[in-house]
Every structure is written in structure tokens, then in C-alpha cells.
Amino acid sequence: MPEPISYTLRFPSPQTHYAEVEALVPTDGHPQIELLMAVWTPGSYLVREYARNLEGIAAAGETGEPLLLVKTSKNRWQVETRGLPRVIVRYRVYAREMSVRTNFVDEGFAILNGAPTFLTLAGGSHRPHDVRVVLPPHWRASVCPLPPPPGAPADAANLYRAPDFDTLVDSPIYAGNAPVYRFEVAGRPHLLVNEGEG
């Protein structure tokens, strides 16, 4: 199985409507890698301009040395790897539109959709994609339909694995304090996350 792309999501100042993303991206030994952001989202197949909400994108090695990153088109970036096995890509996502195809972050909660949040490797969408959510101190939990990565503790919180990029972008992430109701329909687990209850 290919090495996963591993993302860490943080909300250091959620009242500013930003999510911070750190992606640990395997290079598979290539001198350059190309990253892309989707221009579509499940169920809404118009061309979208999600990359316009990315800010401060930069690449580095795992020990912190800066790497050259160049935007090559509206939704693609090229990173010079210097032969490193993995690179770290960091960026901020402005999230102030609440819909089923965009992102929303506020003081009390966040709802993130995959397409406007995650960069991935061009041609690498079939590898696993792991997500770790780091919550602000006043948020209790994150909720996502994805399971934890293999080997994670059974009660692992805020850790998720998608088997591929398509599954990742079809698995929204909620973080905050909403009541969560779990139930089954025809043997399938469902979650109702009721933000604003009461």
C-alpha cells in the first residue's frame, strides 16, 4: 500500500474564520512533486475556484529547511523535493461560506468539506489520506464518517483515514460542541450532528 498523505488541521484563532492545514506528503523519490486542489465537489459538478481561499502556502523538509514551491496553474503547485522522502506543505484556508460545497469556521464550530480544504498529489489520489484534527481548547470533539487509521487505538478521537482522495472529499468534518446522535438505518451507521440545538 502506498504511504498515506497525512494532514493536520488546526484552528488557532477560529474567530478569524481560518483553518490551518499541514500536509506531510510522500515524494516516492521524485525530484519534483505536483500538488493539486480539486475544482469540483461531490454532487455539485461545476468548476469551482477553491484555490482562491488558500493563503500562505509554503513547503519545507521535515527538519524545517524551505523548499521551492511554485504555483503552475490556478489549482496546481510544484514542489522541488531535493530528494527528500517526504515534504511538509502548510497553508491557511479562509472559511466563511456555509454551504454543502464550501467551508465555514467560526468561534463556536467548523464545518470542512474535503475539496476546498485538502491539496493532494497529482496522480496520487488512490493512496490513503489521513487526517488529524487539533481542537481549540473550548471545542469538545470532531465528527467525520471516516474510520481511524489502522493501528490507532479503538477509542481514537479526531483521527481519520480515507482509502483514497475521492472518499476524503466526500467525507465532511465537523468540529465543535454540537450534540451528536448515532443511529442505524438498514444496518448502516448514521450520525446527526445538531449544531445550534437549543
C-alpha positions in Angstrom: 0.0 0.0 0.0 1.4 3.5 -0.8 2.4 5.7 2.1 -0.5 8.0 3.0 -0.7 11.7 2.8 -1.1 12.9 6.4 -2.9 16.1 7.2 -3.2 18.0 10.5 -6.0 20.6 10.8 -5.7 23.3 13.4 -7.9 26.3 14.3 -5.7 28.5 16.4 -8.0 31.6 16.1 -11.3 30.3 14.8 -13.0 33.7 15.2 -10.9 34.8 12.2 -12.5 32.2 10.0 -9.3 30.3 9.1 -8.3 26.7 9.3 -4.6 25.9 9.1 -3.6 22.8 7.2 -0.3 20.9 7.4 0.2 18.1 4.9 3.0 15.5 5.2 3.3 14.4 1.6 5.4 11.4 0.4 7.6 12.1 -2.6 8.1 8.5 -3.7 11.7 9.5 -4.5 10.7 12.1 -7.2 12.8 15.2 -7.6 9.6 17.2 -8.0 6.0 16.6 -7.0 2.9 18.3 -8.2 0.1 19.1 -5.8 -3.5 19.9 -6.9 -6.7 21.2 -5.4 -10.0 19.9 -6.7 -12.1 22.2 -8.8 -15.2 20.1 -8.2 -17.1 18.7 -5.2 -19.4 15.7 -4.9 -22.9 16.4 -6.0 -22.0 19.8 -7.4 -20.1 19.3 -10.6 -19.4 22.9 -11.7 -15.9 24.2 -12.0 -15.1 25.8 -8.6 -12.4 28.2 -7.6 -11.4 26.7 -4.2 -7.8 27.7 -4.5 -8.7 31.4 -4.2 -9.2 30.7 -0.4 -5.7 29.3 0.1 -3.2 31.7 1.7 0.4 31.5 2.8 1.2 28.2 1.1 4.8 27.1 1.7 6.8 23.8 1.5 9.6 22.6 3.7 11.5 19.4 4.6 10.7 17.5 7.8 13.6 19.3 9.6 12.4 22.7 8.5 14.5 23.6 5.5 12.5 25.7 3.0 11.7 24.1 -0.4 10.9 25.8 -3.6 7.1 25.8 -4.3 5.8 27.4 -7.5 2.1 27.8 -8.5 1.9 26.4 -12.0 -1.8 27.0 -12.7 -4.9 28.1 -10.8 -5.1 24.9 -8.8 -1.7 23.3 -9.1 1.7 23.7 -7.4 5.1 22.2 -8.0 7.5 21.4 -5.1 11.2 20.8 -5.5 11.9 17.9 -3.1 15.7 17.9 -3.1 15.4 14.1 -2.9 13.7 14.1 0.5 11.3 11.2 1.1 8.5 13.5 2.4 7.8 17.2 2.3 5.6 19.3 4.5 3.2 21.7 2.9 1.5 24.3 5.1 -1.3 26.7 4.2 -4.3 28.5 5.6 -7.9 28.2 4.3 -10.3 31.1 4.6 -13.7 29.6 5.6 -16.6 31.9 5.8 -19.2 30.4 3.4 -21.7 27.9 4.9 -22.9 25.5 2.2 -22.6 21.9 1.2 -19.7 22.6 -1.1 -17.6 25.1 0.9 -16.1 25.6 4.4 -17.2 27.5 7.5 -15.1 28.3 10.6 -16.3 30.5 13.4 -15.7 30.9 17.1 -18.0 28.1 18.0 -17.5 25.4 15.3 -16.1 24.4 12.0 -17.6 22.5 9.0 -15.0 21.5 6.4 -15.6 19.8 3.1 -12.7 18.0 1.5 -12.5 19.6 -1.9 -12.0 23.2 -0.7 -9.6 22.0 2.1 -7.1 19.4 1.0 -4.3 19.5 -1.5 -3.3 16.1 -2.9 -0.7 14.6 -5.2 -1.4 14.9 -8.9 -1.8 11.3 -9.9 -1.8 10.1 -6.3 -5.5 10.1 -5.5 -5.6 6.3 -4.9 -3.3 6.4 -1.9 -4.7 6.6 1.7 -5.3 10.1 3.1 -5.1 10.5 6.9 -6.5 13.5 8.9 -5.8 14.6 12.5 -7.9 17.4 13.9 -6.4 19.5 16.7 -9.2 21.2 18.5 -9.2 24.6 20.1 -9.4 24.3 23.9 -13.1 25.2 24.0 -14.2 22.7 21.4 -15.1 19.1 22.6 -14.9 16.9 19.6 -14.7 16.4 15.8 -17.0 14.2 13.8 -16.4 12.5 10.5 -17.8 9.4 8.8 -14.3 8.0 8.2 -12.7 5.4 10.5 -9.5 5.9 12.3 -6.2 4.8 10.6 -5.2 1.2 11.1 -3.3 0.7 14.3 -4.9 3.7 16.0 -6.5 2.9 19.4 -10.1 1.7 19.2 -11.2 4.9 21.1 -9.0 7.2 19.0 -10.6 10.6 18.7 -10.0 13.2 16.0 -8.1 10.8 13.7 -9.5 9.6 10.4 -8.4 7.7 7.3 -9.8 7.8 3.8 -8.7 5.0 1.5 -8.4 7.5 -1.4 -8.8 11.2 -2.2 -12.4 10.7 -3.6 -13.5 9.3 -0.3 -11.8 12.1 1.6 -13.6 14.8 -0.4 -16.9 13.0 0.2 -16.4 12.9 4.0 -17.1 16.3 5.7 -15.6 17.1 9.0 -17.4 18.9 11.9 -15.5 20.2 14.9 -17.1 22.0 17.9 -19.6 21.2 20.7 -22.8 20.1 19.0 -24.7 17.1 20.3 -24.2 14.0 18.2 -26.9 11.4 17.7 -25.8 8.0 16.5 -28.3 5.6 14.9 -28.6 2.8 12.3 -30.7 2.5 9.2 -30.8 -0.8 7.4 -27.7 -1.8 9.3 -25.7 1.3 8.3 -24.4 3.7 11.0 -25.5 7.3 10.7 -24.6 10.5 12.7 -26.8 13.5 13.2 -24.7 16.5 14.3 -27.1 19.1 15.6 -25.2 22.4 15.7 -27.3 25.1 17.2 -29.6 22.7 19.2 -31.3 24.6 21.9 
